[in-house]
Amino acid sequence: MSARTEKFTVEKSLPSGRLDAYLREKFPAASRGAMQRLIEQGHIRVNGHTVKPTHSPRAGEQIEVHWPEAKPAEAQPEEIPLTILFEDQSLLVLNKPAGLVVHPAAGHEEHTLVNALLHHCRGSLSGIGGVARPGIVHRLDKETSGCLVVAKNDETHLALSAQFARRQVEKIYNAIVCGELARESGEIRAAIARHPSHRKRMAVRDDDSGRAAHTSYRVLEKLNSATFVEVQIHTGRTHQVRVHFQFLGHPLVGDETYGARQNARLKELTNYAAPRVLLHARELSFIHPRTEEQMSFEAPLPKDFREALRSLRAES
């Protein structure tokens, strides 16, 4: 990503808001941590002055954001097979296999999707995500399979991130949940935040810390002590599907983090133990930033998911 500067005026005062959170909403392609670093390094100025990330934006303030040139990615290219559903000069859509970590992190510096993309795209990836996440517009958990879009340049990255932020991207999942759902369809509207004591987990929170989250579902098939569902997420919170179905009392099959007790009971009843969290991003629809064409992609259910359905259809 080449260096560039953007300037704009704050339209409305946010007396209880923070500059880093405000900019994260305005530029969803960048993480809040990245915004904090840019502020602290003096790349973001308010009325020409450096400020702290905690600065409260006020109406009329002039904000200048200098995006420095992206550093070369620290992750190394690796020749990892990719299942590509679509590719052009702007983006590519993948069918991510379960078990593949999306971007490098502590304990997963190698063998990630980013390593594979660096090899496949050979330098043609958006740098907005920073050195650890080039081209990554959204993410899927390690154990989640299915459709994922990747940006090859900054313009595409910004445009797609804006579509995700405005909830213009349609994301439809398939999941198998523990137990029998009481209703054939439903809406889950429950705010999600970091768990107060387990920092690697998320939880439904009814205090000010939670961010609005909306999930809808419909039952596709009743199984033996489980239910096969279609899920649409209207917001993109971390672990949203997993947390919302735990909130309903029906955590995902295979989800030991959010449903260890229910999964142990399922194994007792059916003698079936899932190899992973049974969540699959089946469909992804968005507007192509360059052609403005509506695009839709579908990833068929993977083998382990189909085997789970067969096992849970069997009589106990």
MIGUMI-586192 format. One record per atom (N, C-alpha, C): residue in one letter; z, y, x. Coordinates in steps of 0.02 Angstrom, whole numbers, plus 50000, padded with zeros to 5 digits. Layout:
<sites>
AZYX...
</sites>
This chain:
<sites>
M500004994150042M500005000050000M500005006250044S499525010750035S499495016850074S500015021850047A500245026350092A500745031250071A500455036150021R500855038249973R500635043249925R501245046549894T501145052249861T501695056049831T501535057549758E502035056849715E501965058449644E502495063649626K502305068449584K502765073649562K502775073949485F503355075149457F503405075849384F504035079749367T504085081949305T504645085849281T505065081849232V505725082049239V506175078649193V506145082249125E506005078449073E505915081449007E506565082148968K507035077648981K507655077648941K508245076248986S508775080248980S509385079149020S509715072549001L509985069149053L510345062849043L511025063549075P511495066949043P512135068449074P512535062349095S512445056749060S512805050649080S512355045749116G511735047849132G511265043449166G511285044149241R510925039749275R510875039849348R510135040449367L510005043749423L509325044749445L508985038049461D509345033449494D509035027049511D508825023149449A509265023049398A509095019549336A508525022949299Y508535029649299Y508005033549266Y507325032049298L507305031849364L506675030549400L506465023249392R506945018649386R506785011649375R506415010749309E506625014549257E506285014249193E505595017349197K505525022649236K504885026249242K504385022349284F504635018749335F504205014849379F504445007649379P504295003849326P504564997049320P504314992249373A503784994049410A503544989549462A504024989149521A504444994249529A504924994449584A505624992549558S506004988949598S506674987049578S507154992949584R507724992449552R508214997849556R508464998349628G508534992649662G508754992849732G508254996549775A507604995449762A507094999049800A507135006549788M507255008449725M507335015549710M507935018549746Q508485014849748Q509085017249783Q508935018449857R508575013849887R508405014549959R507965020649970L507465021649926L507025027449933L507415033949926I507885034149880I508305040249871I508725041349933E509055036049957E509505036650014E509125038450078Q508495036250083Q508095037750143Q507745044550138G507845048150082G507555054750075G506835054950052H506575049150029H505885048950004H505835051649933I506405052249898I506415055049831I506845061349832R506555066949810R506915073349811R506915076449742V507445080049727V507515083649664V507535091049679N507055094849652N506985102049667N506975103249743G506665098549779G506585099349851G507175097149892H507705094649860H508315092749896H508445085249891T508755082549942T508975075649938T509595075249893V509655069749857V510225068749812V510465061549819K510985059849782K511235053049782K510935049049724P510925042449728P510675038449672P511045039749607T511665042149611T512075043349551T511925050149519H511485054049548H511325060649520H511085059949447S511345064249403S511145064049333S510545068649321P509975065749300P509375069849289P509495075249235R509225081249249R509285086849201R508595089449184A508515091449122A507875094049098A507635099649142G506995099449160G506685104649201G506695103349275E507075098349297E507095096849368E506415094049391Q506205095949450Q505585093549480Q505755087749527I505475082049512I505605076149553I504985074349592E505075073249656E504525071449701E504675064549730V504225059849718V504305052949742V503765051649796H503995050349856H503535048649910H503565041149920W503015037849907W502975030649917W502735029449989P503165027150033P502955026050102P502475020150108E502105019950162E501635014450173E502015007950177A501775002850142A502124996450141A502124993250210K502694990250227K502734986550289K502364979950282P502114977250337P501814970650333P502314965550305A502074961150265A502524956150235A502844951950289E503494950750283E503854946650331E503744939250317A503624937650254A503474930650238A502824928550271Q502784922350291Q502194919850326Q501734916150277P501074917050286P500604913450243P500684905850251E500654902350196E500674895050197E500144892250151E499824886950173E499304883850132E499624879150082I499804881950025I500114878249970I499624878149912P499484872249884P498994871949829P499214876249770L498734879749740L498854883849681L498384881649625T498634881549564T498214880349506T498044887149476I497434889349486I497224896049466I496844895749400L497094899349350L496774899549285L496234904849282F496314910249321F495834915749322F495944919749386E495394922349414E495454926749472E494854931449475D494994937749491D494464942549506D494724947149561Q494394952849572Q494594957249627Q495254960849614S495484960949551S496084964749533S496714960349528L496634954349504L497224950249488L497054942849487L497574938849485L497464931649472L498024929149426V497854924249385V498334921149340V498414913949361L499044911849371L499194905249397L499554901049345N499494894449353N499934889749318N500444887449369K501034890649369K501544889049419K501864882349404P501924878049454P502264871649443P503024872649443A503384868449409A504104868449413A504314866649484G504854869849507G505104868449574G504874873449627L504374877649610L504124882549658L504484889149649V504844891449701V505174897949699V504644903349703V504714908749664V504204913849662V504194918049725H504764920749746H504754925049805H505324923249852P505234924749917P505754923049967P506414926449952A506954922849966A507624925449959A508074921350005A508704923150009A509164919450051A509154912050031G509014907750079G508974900650066G508284898250046H507824902850032H507144900950012H506644905650046E506664905950113E506224910450149E505514907550156E505444900950147E504804897650156E504624893750093H503984891650090H503724887250038H503794890449968T503704897049964T503734900449899T503034902249876L502994904749814L502354906949788L502074912649830V502504917149853V502274922749895V501954920049959N502254915049990N501944912150050N501244909450034A501174906149976A500524903549955A500024909149942L500254914549910L499814920149893L499574923749956L500014924450005L499824927750068L499254923950102H499274917250095H498724913250124H498094913850081H498184913150016H497594913049972H497244919849970C497634925249966C497334931849958C497174935350025R497454932950079R497294935350146R497304943050151G497894945850135G497974953050144G497814957150083S497534954250031S497364958049971S497894956849918L498474960149927L499014959749878L499344966549873S499544968449812S499904974749803S500544974749844G500704980549873G501304981149913G501894984149877I501814985649813I502344989149776I502984985049772G502914978649768G503514974449763G503914974149826G503664977149881G504024976949944G503844970849985V504154970350044V503954965150092V504084958150066A504584957350021A504754950649998A504364948549936R504054953449900R503754951749836R503054954749828P502614954149876P501954957249867P501574954249808G501304958649766G500894956449710G501274953949649I501934952949654I502304949849599I502464955149546V502174954249487V502274958949432V502864956749388H502914950349377H503484947549340H503654940949372R504164937649349R504374931549383R504534926049332L504514919949357L504764914149320L505294910849364D505824908149332D506324904649370D506014898749408K506354896549460K506114891049501K505914885049458E506324883249410E506194877149371E505734878249312T505544884449298T505094885849242T504374885249265S503974881849226S503254881049242S502854885849198G502194886549216G501744890049171G501434896449196C501184900549150C500754906249165C501124911949201L500804914349254L501074919849293L500494924049318V500534930749309V499994935149333V500224938649396V499764939449443V499894942449509V499394948049521A499634953849545A499194959649558A498944959549630K498294960949638K498004961149705K497994968249734N498094973349693N498104980149719N498624984249681D498774990149709D499314994249681D499164996749611E498534998649599E498355001249532E498474995949479T498264989849493T498364984349446T499104982949436H499484983149491H500204981849488H500554986849443L500404993249452L500714998449412L500524997849338A499874996549326A499634996149257A499934990049221L499954984349254L500254978449222L501004979349212S501344982249261S502064983349254S502204987949195A501764992949185A501854997449128A501764993649062Q501284988949060Q501194984948999Q501814980648985F502104977749037F502714973749028F503274978249002A503344984249032A503874988849013A503794991148941R503164992148919R503034994448851R503004988648801R503134982648825R503134976548784R502464975248751Q501934976548790Q501254975348766Q500984968648790V501364965148831V501164958548856V501474953248810E501064948648786E501324943348743E501484937248786K502094934848780K502324929148819K502594923848771I502274918048770I502484912648726I502664906648768Y503244903848754Y503514898248793Y503584892148748N503614886348779N503854880248746N504504878248779A504974875748739A505614873548766A505864867648725I506294863648755I506664858548719I507394860448724V507734860848666V508434862948665V508874857248640C509494857448661C509974852348640C510154853148566G510194847548532G510414847548462G509864849348414E510054849648350E509574851148297E509704858348271L509204862548277L509274869448253L509334869448177A509764873848152A509894874048080A509324877148041R508924881448074R508384884948040R507714883148072E507184883548032E506514881948057E506234887548101S506504893548094S506294899248135S506864904248136G506834908848184G507374913748187G507254919048239E507664924248236E507644929748283E508324930148318I508314931148383I508934932048421I508914938948451R509354943248429R509414950048457R510124950648484A510194949848549A510854950148581A510764952748651A511134958048668A511074961248733A511314956648789I510984957148846I511124952848903I511324957048964A511834954649000A512044957949062A512284952549111R512444954649172R512724950049221R513384947349195H513504940849207H514134937749186H514714941149222P515264942549188P515804946349220P516144942749278S516134936149279S516474932449333S516004927949373H515454925649343H514974921449379H514364925749394R514314928549454R513834933749469R513114931249472K513014924749477K512324922149477K512084920349407R512524921449358R512344919749289R512294926149247M511934925649192M511904931049143M512284928849081A512434933649037A512804932048977A512654937148923V512724935048860V512694939848804V513314944148807R513204950748806R513764955548811R513704960548754D514254962048721D514244966848667D514534973548688D514634974548754D514864981048778D514274985048804D514424990648836D513884995148859D513494992448918S513734987048949S513384984349008S512744980548990G512694978248927G512124974048908G511494978048895R510914974848912R510264977848898R509964974148838A509664977848793A509384974948731A508914969148747A508974963748710A508554957848721A508374954848653H507744953048645H507494950548581H507054944348593T507244938948561T506874932548565T506754930048495S506154927448482S506034924048418S505804916948432Y505914912448383Y505734905448393Y505534902248327R505174896648334R505044892348277R505054885148300V505294880848256V505354873748272V504674870548267L504484866748319L503854863048319L503974855648300E504554852948322E504674845848308E505424844348318K505704840648271K506394838348278K506394831848316L506784831448369L506804825648412L507474822048404N507594817148444N508224813448443N508764817648478S509204820848440S509744825048466S509494831048505A508874833148492A508584838948526A508034841748481T507774847648499T507254850948459T506734854048505F506104852948489F505534855848525F505354862348491V505354867848528V505254874448498V504714878448534E504424883148496E503994888248524E504404894648525V504384898148581V504804904048590V504374909948612Q504494915648581Q504164921848603Q504694926748626I504614929348687I505104934248710I504784941148705H505144945748674H504904952548663H505174957348715T505664955048754T505924958848811T505934954148870G506044956748929G506004952548989G506634952449030R507194950349001R507824950149037R507884943749078T508264944149132T508384938349174T508704932649134H508414926649139H508664920649104H508704921549028Q508274925849000Q508344927648929Q508334921648883V507834917348889V507774911548844V508384907048851R508584905848913R509144901248926R509794904048897V509914910548907V510524913648883V510534914148807H509964915948777H509954916648705H510064909948669F509774904548695F509884898148661F510584895348675Q510874897048732Q511584895448742Q512004899248691F511824905448678F512174909648629F512144906448559L511584903248543L511514899748479L511914893248476G512144890948534G512484884548538G512004878748551H511384880348570H510874875248583H510534876748650P510894875748706P510584877148772P509994872648786L509584874748833L508984870948850L509154864248881V508764859248864V508844852648894V508704853348969G509154850649009G509084850949082G509424856949113D509714861349073D510014867449099D510764866349113E510914864349174E511604863049193E512004869549201T511664875049214T512014881449223T512284884049157Y511894883649104Y512084886449040Y512254881248987G512184874849004G512304869748952G512504862948979A512954862849028A513134856449059A513454851649008R513894854248967R514254849948919R513764846948867Q513324851148840Q512854848648789Q512354843748820N512154844948883N511694840248915N512034833548931A512664833848948A513034827548959A513064823548894R513184827048839R513204823748773R512524820948755L511994824748770L511314822348755L511174815848793K511374815448855K511264809348895K511654803448865E512264804848841E512654799548809E512294796748748L512004801248709L511694799348646L511004796148655T510634798248705T509924796248711T509764792548776N510214792748824N510104789948890N509534793548927Y509394799848906Y508874803748940Y509204809448980A508994810049043A509224815549086A508614819249111A508574825749096A507984829749114A507964830949189P507354831149218P507284832449290P507364839849308R507344844149256R507374851349267R507504854749200V507574861349202V507624865149140V506944864749104L506954862349043L506324861149007L506084867548972L505794871949013L505524878348989L504844879249022H504334880848981H503654881349004H503314887548975A503074891949018A502724898048997A502004896148977R501914894648913R501274891748890R500714896848885E500864902748858E500334907648847E500534914448874L500034918048900L500134924748926L499524928948906S499644934548873S499094938948850S499244946048872F498724949448898F498804956448920F498114959748922I498104966348931I497484970048937I497314970749011H496704968749030H496504969249100H496484976649119P496854978749171P496884985849188P496214989049206R495754985149233R495114988149255R494594987849200T494524982149167T494004981349116T494244983349046E494914983949037E495224985448972E495084979948920E494924974048944E494794968348900E495454964748885Q495544962648823Q496124958648804Q496024951648832M496494949148871M496424942748903M497014938248883S496864931948870S497374927048851S497284920748892F497834917948915F497814911848956F498324906848930E498164900548939E498614895148917E498674889948971A499294887848984A499424882549032A499664876448993P499324870848998P499524864848960P500214862348983L500554858848938L501204856148955L501144851449015P501574852249065P501544847849123P501804840749108K501694836349154K501844829249143K502574828049127D503034831149164D503744829849152D503964832249083F503664837449059F503824840048992F503564835148938R502954832648948R502674827848900R503094821348900E503324819348959E503734813348963E504404814348928A504674820448933A505304821948898A505214821348823L504654823848798L504514823348726L504464816048705R504114812048745R504054804948728R504734801448727S505144802948777S505804799748782S506254801748723L506224807948704L506674810448651L506404809148581R505794806448577R505534804148512R505764797048497A505964793548549A506164786448541A506804786048500E506874780548464E507484779448425E508054778048473S508644780548454S509244779348495S509474772048488
</sites>
